[in-house]
Amino acid sequence: MKSFYKKLGLIPLIGFYIFCLSCHPANKNTSLTTLSKIQIDSIAPNVWIHISYLNTKDFGRVSCNGLIFKDQEEAIVIDTPVDDSSSYELMQWIKNQLHAEIIAVIPTHFHEDCLGGLNAFQHNKILSFANSSTIDSAKLRNFNIPKIGFKQELNIRVGNQNVICSFVGAGHTTDNIVVYIPSQKVLFGGCLVKEIGANKGNLADADTKAWPITIQILKEKFPEAQIIIPGHGVFGDRTLLDYTEKLFLK
């Protein structure tokens, strides 16, 4: 595990609560694997979306997206499933089906749909990384707390491939990050990005004025991204970024 720290580039070290509500049913796809608590959708070579479900008082059962990326015999998980039992099921699937060791889990912001199952990963001694602001927000609310913080950007080596975790600005929350896998041209936008047709959703922790500016920065920073994954609902291409930007310019 100590050798893993050599794979990190920190540049520079600069919930149950509330989640996004642009939520629609999980992607309908023949590549979907259905387990007892979660679904897993293969969307690109060595890239999967994990889909878990959050039961809410006001909005019913909400599907929540996370990401798995594997290279060689290593894997990372972006956003945990919504609870520990779903996270254990995901970890077991990665072990048995991908034959990979999870070297890191990275929540993209402090809401429950991103770190609700974090304790399961930490119980298995899997390193957890997050924006330092995410850690501060989680502590303030007595939520599950990632262990290792970064500011602005974190580069992680997974097998022979690089994964970029980047804070490009406020939007859904003031701490939300995105994750880009250059080798696959996959961008996990999380709750910063809306699926086509979604409304603005939950704005309790949002910065709606900064949101469209942040999307503009995101498009400029990762111009080669082709597969875009929102925090909830159906993934697609760069039109999701255009849609989100226009939504918050209204």
C-alpha positions in Angstrom: 0.0 0.0 0.0 2.9 2.4 0.7 4.1 2.1 -2.9 0.7 3.5 -4.0 1.6 7.0 -2.7 4.3 7.1 -5.4 1.6 7.0 -8.0 0.0 10.2 -6.8 0.6 13.6 -8.3 -0.8 16.4 -6.1 -1.1 19.6 -8.1 -0.7 21.7 -6.1 -1.7 20.9 -2.5 -3.4 23.9 -3.0 -26.0 12.9 1.9 -28.1 11.5 3.5 -28.2 15.1 3.3 -29.1 16.3 -0.2 -28.3 15.1 -3.6 -29.0 16.0 -7.2 -32.6 15.5 -8.4 -32.2 15.5 -12.2 -32.8 11.8 -11.7 -34.3 9.4 -14.1 -34.2 5.6 -14.4 -30.9 3.9 -14.9 -29.5 3.5 -18.4 -31.3 0.8 -20.4 -28.5 -1.2 -22.0 -27.8 -4.8 -22.9 -24.4 -4.4 -21.2 -26.2 -3.9 -17.8 -25.4 -6.4 -15.0 -28.0 -6.5 -12.3 -27.0 -7.6 -8.8 -29.2 -7.6 -5.7 -28.5 -4.0 -4.7 -26.7 -2.4 -7.6 -26.4 -2.4 -11.4 -23.2 -2.2 -13.4 -23.0 -0.9 -16.9 -20.0 -1.5 -19.2 -19.6 1.7 -21.3 -16.1 1.6 -22.6 -13.0 -0.7 -22.5 -12.2 -1.1 -18.8 -14.8 1.5 -17.7 -18.1 0.7 -15.9 -20.9 2.8 -14.4 -22.1 1.5 -11.0 -25.7 2.4 -10.3 -27.2 2.3 -6.8 -30.5 3.6 -5.5 -31.3 6.1 -2.8 -34.8 6.0 -1.2 -35.9 9.5 -0.5 -38.9 10.9 1.3 -39.7 13.6 -1.3 -38.6 12.0 -4.6 -39.0 8.3 -4.2 -36.3 5.9 -5.4 -33.5 7.7 -7.1 -30.8 6.1 -9.3 -27.2 7.4 -8.6 -24.2 6.9 -10.9 -20.6 6.2 -10.0 -17.6 5.0 -12.0 -15.2 2.1 -12.0 -11.9 2.1 -14.0 -9.5 -0.8 -14.3 -6.1 -1.1 -15.8 -3.8 -4.2 -15.3 -4.9 -5.6 -11.9 -5.8 -2.2 -10.3 -9.1 -0.4 -10.1 -10.5 2.8 -8.7 -14.0 3.7 -7.7 -15.4 7.2 -8.3 -18.3 7.9 -5.9 -19.4 5.2 -3.6 -22.8 3.5 -3.8 -25.4 5.1 -1.5 -24.8 2.8 1.5 -22.4 0.3 2.9 -24.2 -2.9 1.9 -24.3 -1.7 -1.7 -20.6 -0.8 -1.5 -19.7 -4.3 -0.2 -21.6 -5.8 -3.1 -19.7 -3.6 -5.6 -16.3 -4.4 -4.0 -17.1 -8.2 -4.2 -18.0 -7.8 -7.9 -14.8 -6.0 -8.7 -12.8 -8.7 -6.9 -14.6 -11.7 -8.4 -15.4 -10.4 -11.9 -12.6 -7.9 -12.7 -9.9 -9.7 -10.6 -8.6 -6.3 -9.5 -7.5 -4.6 -6.3 -9.3 -1.4 -5.6 -6.5 1.1 -4.9 -8.6 4.2 -4.2 -12.2 5.5 -3.8 -12.9 9.1 -4.6 -16.2 10.9 -3.7 -16.9 13.8 -6.0 -18.7 15.9 -3.4 -20.1 15.6 0.1 -23.6 14.4 -0.5 -24.8 10.9 0.3 -25.0 9.7 -3.3 -21.2 10.2 -3.4 -20.0 9.0 0.0 -22.9 7.2 1.6 -21.0 3.9 1.4 -17.6 5.2 2.2 -17.3 3.3 5.5 -17.3 0.0 3.7 -14.3 0.9 1.6 -12.4 2.3 4.6 -13.2 -0.8 6.6 -11.4 -2.7 3.9 -8.4 -0.4 4.2 -9.0 1.2 0.8 -7.5 4.7 0.5 -10.1 7.5 0.1 -9.3 10.8 -1.5 -11.4 14.0 -1.9 -11.3 17.7 -2.5 -10.3 19.2 0.8 -13.5 21.2 0.8 -15.4 17.9 0.6 -13.7 16.7 3.7 -14.4 20.0 5.5 -18.1 19.8 4.5 -18.4 16.2 5.5 -16.9 16.9 8.9 -19.2 19.9 9.5 -22.2 17.7 8.9 -20.9 14.6 10.7 -21.0 12.6 7.4 -18.6 9.9 6.3 -15.2 11.5 5.9 -12.6 10.8 3.2 -9.1 10.5 4.6 -6.8 12.3 2.2 -7.5 15.7 0.8 -6.2 17.6 -2.2 -6.8 21.0 -3.7 -7.4 21.8 -7.3 -6.1 18.6 -8.9 -5.1 15.0 -8.1 -3.5 12.6 -10.6 -3.6 8.9 -9.9 -1.9 6.1 -11.7 -4.1 3.1 -12.2 -2.1 0.3 -13.7 -0.4 2.0 -16.6 -3.0 4.7 -17.1 -3.4 8.2 -15.6 -6.7 9.4 -14.0 -7.3 13.1 -13.4 -9.4 14.4 -10.6 -10.1 18.1 -11.0 -11.9 20.9 -9.3 -12.9 23.3 -12.1 -15.4 25.4 -10.1 -18.6 25.5 -8.1 -21.9 24.3 -9.5 -24.1 21.7 -7.8 -22.0 22.3 -4.7 -19.0 24.4 -4.0 -16.7 21.4 -3.7 -17.8 19.2 -6.7 -15.0 17.7 -8.7 -14.9 15.8 -12.0 -12.8 12.8 -13.1 -11.3 12.3 -16.5 -9.7 9.2 -18.0 -7.6 10.3 -20.9 -7.0 6.8 -22.3 -10.7 6.2 -22.7 -11.8 9.8 -23.3 -14.4 9.3 -20.5 -15.4 12.2 -18.3 -17.3 11.6 -15.1 -19.1 14.9 -14.4 -21.0 13.7 -11.4 -23.7 16.0 -10.2 -22.1 19.0 -11.9 -23.4 17.6 -15.2 -27.1 17.0 -16.0 -28.5 14.3 -18.3 -30.4 15.6 -21.4 -33.9 16.7 -20.4 -33.2 17.0 -16.7 -34.3 20.1 -14.7 -32.1 22.1 -12.4 -32.8 19.7 -9.5 -31.8 20.3 -5.9 -30.1 23.7 -5.5 -29.7 23.7 -1.7 -25.9 23.8 -1.9 -25.6 25.1 -5.4 -23.9 28.1 -6.9 -26.2 28.7 -9.9 -24.3 31.8 -11.1 -21.0 30.0 -11.2 -22.4 26.8 -12.6 -22.5 27.7 -16.4 -19.1 29.3 -16.1 -17.7 26.1 -14.5 -19.1 24.1 -17.4 -17.4 26.4 -19.9 -14.1 25.9 -18.0 -14.7 22.1 -18.0 -15.3 22.0 -21.7 -12.1 23.9 -22.4 -10.0 21.8 -19.9 -11.0 18.5 -21.4 -11.8 19.1 -25.1 -11.1 15.5 -26.1 -13.6 14.0 -23.7 -16.2 12.0 -25.7 -18.2 10.0 -23.2 -19.8 12.2 -20.5 -21.4 10.7 -17.4 -23.8 12.7 -15.2 -24.4 12.0 -11.5 -27.9 10.7 -12.3 -29.5 9.4 -15.4 -28.3 8.5 -18.9 -24.7 9.1 -20.0 -23.9 10.5 -23.5 -21.6 12.7 -25.4 -20.5 16.4 -25.1 -24.1 17.6 -25.7 -24.6 16.9 -22.0 -22.2 19.7 -21.2 -23.9 22.1 -23.7 -27.3 21.2 -22.2 -26.1 21.8 -18.6 -24.5 25.1 -19.5 -27.7 26.4 -21.3 -29.9 25.1 -18.5 -28.1 27.4 -15.9 -27.9 30.4 -18.2 -31.7 30.6 -18.2 
